[in-house]
Amino acid sequence: MSWYIFAILALLFIGMQRFLYKVSAERNCNTAWTTFYFMATVTILSTTLFILQGAPVYNHNFLFLIAIVNSTTFLATTISQIEALKRLPASTVYPLIRLSLVLVVIFSLIFFEDTLSEFQLLGILFAIIAIAILTRQFSSDKNPGKNIKYAPIFVFIAVLSSSISTISSKFAALYTNKMAFIALSYAASTIFSFGLRNKLHNEKIHSNHKEAFVIGCIIGFINFAGFYLYLKALSEGPLSIVASIVGMHFVISVILSSLIYREKLSPLQKIGISLTIFSIILLRL
């Protein structure tokens, strides 16, 4: 089951990437500039490797369509996540956003007719329960000094766009050149994020782009590795299971945020994280 290994590695890389979103938010970097440098880094890496590989691309229209859908929804997810993190702690934002997993699993079971074992079905159930437990924090978190206005809107946008982005990635993994898809998708996202660079600026955000550049480039390298592994897992494994595994990446972000930014974990959150680990083990059986 090589797809399972790819999924676990993607989980680790994307989890680290999501933690760097938190770092960007904590450093008050301009969201669009961080995103722009991140997207541009992935675009340069994937375009260079695509040219070096010299692999053919079939069905250009499909490639263009799926890349545009993926780039717009992924960009919306990225920006809404970072903006939500400026208003709520990571232990709240990431579990809420992973509610998109429910939509993805339902779509996969109906459209792709995934055949799952009893253990795998139980693993998906535990994953959803873990998310439900962790999201209870949303109603009780108090954030002195943080303006939580519009936070629910950003979370809702992230849930919906993340679902569409995940599903479009499955189609791209199955029916087109992976490196060409990454290059085109991220090139479009780079252009979109550049257009938003001034709309997400306010007096509290650093005008110096140095930190946004450094964080964005690091995110880009990590995301490139994570996203390619994710596509490899999707091309070989069932969407419902791969999405369930990789969808647990927020646990890494929450743990790192707890260690570095001293965000305390409640007993329920610790139970949720434990259930997450147990669900990943079940999804291997």
C-alpha positions as CSV (number, residue, x, y, z in Angstrom):
1,M,0.0,0.0,0.0
2,S,2.5,2.7,-1.2
3,W,-0.4,5.2,-1.3
4,Y,-0.7,4.9,2.5
5,I,3.0,5.9,2.9
6,F,2.6,8.8,0.5
7,A,-0.5,9.9,2.5
8,I,1.4,9.8,5.8
9,L,4.3,11.8,4.4
10,A,1.9,14.3,2.9
11,L,0.2,14.5,6.3
12,L,3.5,15.5,7.9
13,F,4.6,18.0,5.3
14,I,1.2,19.7,5.0
15,G,0.9,19.8,8.8
16,M,4.2,21.7,9.0
17,Q,2.9,24.0,6.2
18,R,-0.3,24.8,8.1
19,F,1.8,25.6,11.2
20,L,3.7,28.2,9.2
21,Y,0.4,29.8,8.4
22,K,0.1,30.3,12.1
23,V,3.6,31.8,12.2
24,S,2.6,34.2,9.5
25,A,-0.5,35.3,11.4
26,E,1.4,35.7,14.6
27,R,4.0,37.8,12.9
28,N,1.3,40.0,11.4
29,C,2.6,39.4,7.9
30,N,0.5,40.6,5.0
31,T,-1.6,37.5,4.1
32,A,-1.6,38.1,0.4
33,W,2.2,38.7,0.3
34,T,2.9,35.5,2.3
35,T,0.6,33.6,0.0
36,F,2.1,35.2,-3.1
37,Y,5.7,34.2,-2.2
38,F,4.5,30.7,-1.2
39,M,2.6,30.2,-4.5
40,A,5.4,31.7,-6.6
41,T,8.0,29.3,-5.0
42,V,5.9,26.3,-5.8
43,T,5.3,27.6,-9.4
44,I,9.0,28.0,-10.0
45,L,9.8,24.5,-8.6
46,S,7.1,22.6,-10.5
47,T,7.6,24.4,-13.8
48,T,11.3,23.7,-13.7
49,L,10.8,20.0,-13.0
50,F,8.0,19.7,-15.6
51,I,10.4,21.2,-18.3
52,L,13.2,18.9,-17.2
53,Q,10.9,15.8,-17.2
54,G,9.7,16.5,-20.7
55,A,6.5,14.4,-20.1
56,P,3.7,14.9,-22.6
57,V,0.4,16.5,-21.6
58,Y,-2.9,15.2,-23.0
59,N,-6.3,16.9,-22.9
60,H,-5.1,20.5,-22.4
61,N,-8.7,21.8,-21.9
62,F,-9.2,19.5,-18.9
63,L,-5.8,20.4,-17.5
64,F,-6.6,24.1,-17.7
65,L,-10.1,23.8,-16.2
66,I,-9.1,21.6,-13.3
67,A,-6.1,23.7,-12.5
68,I,-8.2,26.9,-12.4
69,V,-10.8,25.3,-10.2
70,N,-8.1,24.0,-7.9
71,S,-6.1,27.2,-7.7
72,T,-9.0,29.5,-6.9
73,T,-10.4,27.2,-4.2
74,F,-7.0,26.5,-2.7
75,L,-6.2,30.2,-2.7
76,A,-9.5,30.9,-1.0
77,T,-8.8,28.2,1.6
78,T,-5.3,29.6,2.2
79,I,-6.3,33.2,2.7
80,S,-9.4,32.4,4.7
81,Q,-7.3,30.2,7.0
82,I,-4.7,32.8,7.7
83,E,-7.4,35.5,8.3
84,A,-9.3,33.2,10.6
85,L,-6.0,32.5,12.5
86,K,-5.7,36.2,13.2
87,R,-9.0,36.0,15.0
88,L,-9.1,32.6,16.6
89,P,-6.4,30.1,18.0
90,A,-5.1,27.3,15.8
91,S,-6.7,24.7,18.1
92,T,-10.1,26.1,17.0
93,V,-9.5,27.1,13.4
94,Y,-7.9,23.9,12.0
95,P,-10.4,21.4,13.4
96,L,-13.3,23.5,12.2
97,I,-11.9,23.8,8.7
98,R,-11.4,20.0,8.5
99,L,-15.1,19.6,8.6
100,S,-14.6,19.6,4.9
101,L,-13.6,16.0,5.3
102,V,-17.2,15.0,5.8
103,L,-18.2,16.5,2.4
104,V,-15.3,14.9,0.6
105,V,-16.0,11.4,2.1
106,I,-19.7,11.6,1.1
107,F,-18.7,12.7,-2.5
108,S,-16.1,9.9,-2.7
109,L,-18.4,7.1,-1.6
110,I,-21.2,8.2,-4.0
111,F,-19.2,9.3,-7.1
112,F,-16.1,7.0,-6.9
113,E,-18.0,4.2,-5.2
114,D,-15.0,3.5,-2.8
115,T,-14.9,0.0,-1.4
116,L,-13.8,0.2,2.2
117,S,-13.2,-2.4,4.9
118,E,-14.9,-2.4,8.3
119,F,-11.7,-1.0,9.9
120,Q,-11.4,1.7,7.3
121,L,-15.1,2.8,7.8
122,L,-14.5,2.8,11.5
123,G,-11.3,4.9,11.0
124,I,-13.2,7.5,9.0
125,L,-15.9,7.5,11.7
126,F,-13.3,8.1,14.4
127,A,-11.7,10.8,12.3
128,I,-15.1,12.6,12.1
129,I,-15.7,12.1,15.8
130,A,-12.3,13.5,16.6
131,I,-13.0,16.6,14.5
132,A,-16.4,17.0,16.2
133,I,-14.8,16.8,19.6
134,L,-12.2,19.4,18.7
135,T,-14.7,21.8,17.2
136,R,-16.5,22.1,20.5
137,Q,-13.8,24.5,21.5
138,F,-15.2,27.0,19.0
139,S,-18.1,28.0,21.2
140,S,-16.0,28.4,24.4
141,D,-12.8,30.0,23.2
142,K,-12.2,33.5,24.5
143,N,-9.6,35.6,22.8
144,P,-8.8,38.9,24.7
145,G,-7.4,41.4,22.3
146,K,-8.5,39.6,19.2
147,N,-11.2,40.8,17.0
148,I,-13.3,37.7,16.2
149,K,-15.6,39.6,13.8
150,Y,-16.0,37.8,10.5
151,A,-14.2,34.7,11.9
152,P,-17.2,32.4,11.2
153,I,-17.4,33.7,7.6
154,F,-13.7,33.0,7.0
155,V,-14.1,29.5,8.5
156,F,-17.2,28.7,6.3
157,I,-15.3,29.8,3.1
158,A,-12.4,27.7,4.1
159,V,-14.6,24.6,4.6
160,L,-16.4,24.9,1.3
161,S,-13.3,25.8,-0.8
162,S,-11.2,23.1,0.9
163,S,-13.7,20.4,-0.1
164,I,-13.7,21.5,-3.8
165,S,-10.0,21.8,-3.8
166,T,-9.6,18.2,-2.5
167,I,-12.0,16.7,-5.0
168,S,-10.4,18.6,-7.9
169,S,-7.0,17.3,-6.8
170,K,-8.3,13.7,-7.1
171,F,-9.5,14.3,-10.7
172,A,-6.1,15.9,-11.6
173,A,-4.2,13.0,-10.0
174,L,-6.1,10.5,-12.1
175,Y,-6.5,12.2,-15.4
176,T,-3.6,14.6,-16.1
177,N,0.1,15.2,-15.7
178,K,0.7,15.9,-12.0
179,M,3.7,18.3,-12.4
180,A,1.9,20.2,-15.2
181,F,-1.2,20.5,-13.0
182,I,0.9,21.8,-10.0
183,A,2.7,24.3,-12.2
184,L,-0.5,25.7,-13.9
185,S,-2.6,25.6,-10.7
186,Y,0.0,27.5,-8.6
187,A,0.8,29.9,-11.4
188,A,-2.8,31.0,-11.4
189,S,-2.9,31.2,-7.6
190,T,0.3,33.4,-7.7
191,I,-1.4,35.8,-10.1
192,F,-4.6,35.9,-7.9
193,S,-2.7,36.4,-4.7
194,F,-0.7,39.2,-6.2
195,G,-3.9,40.9,-7.1
196,L,-5.1,40.7,-3.5
197,R,-1.9,42.1,-2.0
198,N,-3.4,45.5,-1.1
199,K,-6.9,44.4,-0.1
200,L,-5.6,42.4,2.9
201,H,-3.4,45.2,4.2
202,N,-4.1,47.3,7.3
203,E,-2.2,49.5,9.7
204,K,-1.4,46.6,12.0
205,I,0.3,44.5,9.3
206,H,4.0,44.9,8.7
207,S,4.9,46.9,5.6
208,N,8.3,45.2,5.5
209,H,7.9,42.2,3.3
210,K,11.1,40.4,4.4
211,E,9.4,38.1,6.9
212,A,6.5,37.4,4.5
213,F,9.1,36.5,1.9
214,V,11.1,34.2,4.1
215,I,8.0,32.5,5.5
216,G,6.3,32.3,2.1
217,C,9.4,30.6,0.5
218,I,9.7,28.1,3.3
219,I,6.0,27.3,3.0
220,G,6.5,26.9,-0.8
221,F,9.2,24.3,-0.5
222,I,7.3,22.3,2.1
223,N,4.0,22.5,0.2
224,F,5.6,21.4,-3.1
225,A,6.8,18.2,-1.5
226,G,3.5,17.7,0.5
227,F,1.2,18.4,-2.5
228,Y,3.1,16.1,-4.9
229,L,3.0,13.2,-2.3
230,Y,-0.7,14.0,-1.8
231,L,-1.3,13.6,-5.6
232,K,0.6,10.4,-5.7
233,A,-1.5,9.0,-2.9
234,L,-4.7,10.1,-4.6
235,S,-3.7,8.6,-7.9
236,E,-3.2,5.1,-6.2
237,G,-5.6,5.1,-3.2
238,P,-9.3,5.8,-2.5
239,L,-10.2,9.5,-2.1
240,S,-12.2,8.9,1.1
241,I,-9.2,7.3,2.9
242,V,-6.4,9.5,1.6
243,A,-8.4,12.6,2.3
244,S,-9.2,11.3,5.8
245,I,-5.5,10.7,6.5
246,V,-4.1,13.9,5.1
247,G,-7.1,15.8,6.6
248,M,-5.7,15.1,10.0
249,H,-2.7,17.4,9.3
250,F,-4.1,20.1,11.6
251,V,-3.1,17.9,14.6
252,I,0.5,18.6,13.8
253,S,-0.3,22.3,13.6
254,V,-2.2,22.3,16.9
255,I,0.7,20.4,18.7
256,L,3.3,22.8,17.3
257,S,1.2,25.8,18.2
258,S,0.7,24.5,21.7
259,L,4.5,23.9,22.2
260,I,5.7,27.2,20.6
261,Y,2.9,29.7,21.2
262,R,1.7,28.2,24.5
263,E,-1.8,27.6,23.3
264,K,-3.2,25.3,26.0
265,L,-4.9,22.0,25.0
266,S,-8.1,21.2,26.9
267,P,-8.8,17.6,28.0
268,L,-11.3,17.3,25.1
269,Q,-8.7,18.4,22.6
270,K,-6.3,15.8,23.9
271,I,-8.9,13.1,23.5
272,G,-9.6,14.4,19.9
273,I,-5.9,14.2,19.0
274,S,-5.7,10.7,20.4
275,L,-8.7,9.6,18.4
276,T,-7.1,11.1,15.3
277,I,-4.0,9.0,15.8
278,F,-6.2,5.9,16.3
279,S,-8.2,6.6,13.2
280,I,-5.0,6.8,11.1
281,I,-4.0,3.4,12.3
282,L,-7.4,1.9,11.5
283,L,-7.3,3.4,8.0
284,R,-4.2,1.3,7.2
285,L,-6.1,-2.0,7.9
